[in-house]
Amino acid sequence: MKPEEIQTILVVGAGTMGQQIALQCAMHNFTVRLYDVKAAALVTAQSRIETYAQDIVAQGLSTSERMQAALARISAINDPAEAAAGVDLLSESIPENPTLKGKVFAQFNRLCPSETIFTTNTSSLIPSMIAPTTGRPERFVAMHFHTTVWISNVMDIMPHPGTAPEVVEILEGFGHRIGQIPIVLKKENHGYVFNAMLNALNGAAITLAANGIAAPHDIDRAWMGVMKMPLGPMGILDGVGLDTAWEITDYWAGVTRDPQLQANADYLKRHFVEQGKLGVKSGQGFYAYPNPAFSNPDFLPKA
Ligand SMILES: NC(=O)c1ccc[n+]([C@@H]2O[C@H](COP(=O)([O-])OP(=O)(O)OC[C@H]3O[C@@H](n4cnc5c(N)ncnc54)[C@H](O)[C@@H]3O)[C@@H](O)[C@H]2O)c1
């Protein structure tokens, strides 16, 4: 397969990331199929994608004509066989659970053409953990995006030892074609490059909150006030989704048996996930949306 032969993208999982990846690919002239196991998630995704599209046009990053054409290139499909037919590249964004991801890749291995490249957008796993279940390990790689995809436009490409080198080259070309800065990792690493740095910050912030050292808004004020950043770790976590943050923290607490990580996972679960406070996507997390307190000038008075 040549890089230019990639034309049709299947995005599996229509949540926070699947919506953004689908729109980014469509804005760069690719045909996109957006699949989710839940029909209701596809309905929500279509409305969120339209809101993103309006914001992008309002920010002057595209015109309404180009955006209408992009939206017309996205089909939301609830039937896996129909979604998989003839696709060149699969980008998976389902929950951060290696067993579930493995099952879904095995399912799509039976449905997609044999040359389709399979990619995972996992945040914290490594592709060699999932590769054997994909049925096509040489055509499987992690291709990881950062939210918000058209603004934070860095895309990690992380092969596992069995990935064919030509697949990495094709995806590097693909990254450029969808307006991303591709970063090719030389070795597998949990958290890639940027997330390896960010996770350390976010983990320290959750530890401070879970241990009652400081209030979440003050933890953000400390980071924002010193670093002169527009948002702090709690605001970032709201954007990631507190359910996703909990899943990742809980998974690693189980793997490492680190009691502080488990306390952090339990804090996220008890105070946020169990109460439906999932961050930006539910309208409430550490902050209330759409007008979070950290964007108010009073949040961080100037010196
Ligand atoms: N949220 C972020 O900022 C971010 C950034 C980069 C990577 N990631 C990673 O991307 C992945 C998805 O995260 P998200 O935040 O978009 O999650 P999300 O919870 O917002 O969306 C997940 C979607 O997957 C769907 N799903 C569940 N089981 C499925 C199945 N069997 N088949 C098809 N669809 C299924 C769900 O219905 C849901 O719509 C995770 O691995 C996460 O670690 C997240």
The ligand as a Gaussian input file, in Angstrom:
#p B3LYP/6-31G(d) Opt

LIG

0 1
 N       -9.975000      11.711000      26.262000
 C       -8.734000      12.054000      25.896000
 O       -8.272000      13.206000      26.087000
 C       -7.854000      11.048000      25.208000
 C       -6.729000      11.502000      24.503000
 C       -5.948000      10.571000      23.783000
 C       -6.287000       9.218000      23.836000
 N       -7.377000       8.800000      24.544000
 C       -7.715000       7.368000      24.525000
 O       -8.735000       7.197000      23.533000
 C       -9.588000       6.110000      23.912000
 C      -11.017000       6.605000      23.982000
 O      -11.113000       7.635000      24.954000
 P      -12.351000       8.655000      24.946000
 O      -12.003000       9.703000      25.947000
 O      -12.704000       9.038000      23.546000
 O      -13.501000       7.697000      25.550000
 P      -15.084000       7.936000      25.603000
 O      -15.558000       7.219000      26.806000
 O      -15.421000       9.381000      25.437000
 O      -15.612000       7.157000      24.266000
 C      -15.490000       5.772000      24.102000
 C      -16.569000       5.313000      23.110000
 O      -16.327000       3.925000      22.794000
 C      -17.591000       3.303000      22.648000
 N      -17.446000       1.861000      22.795000
 C      -17.398000       1.108000      23.932000
 N      -17.284000      -0.192000      23.622000
 C      -17.249000      -0.269000      22.260000
 C      -17.143000      -1.339000      21.351000
 N      -17.062000      -2.606000      21.770000
 N      -17.160000      -1.064000      20.019000
 C      -17.264000       0.214000      19.582000
 N      -17.381000       1.289000      20.412000
 C      -17.363000       1.036000      21.735000
 C      -18.442000       3.940000      23.734000
 O      -19.842000       3.754000      23.461000
 C      -18.001000       5.404000      23.654000
 O      -18.812000       6.138000      22.748000
 C       -9.031000       5.567000      25.237000
 O       -8.156000       4.514000      24.987000
 C       -8.281000       6.775000      25.804000
 O       -7.251000       6.366000      26.693000
 C       -8.192000       9.686000      25.227000

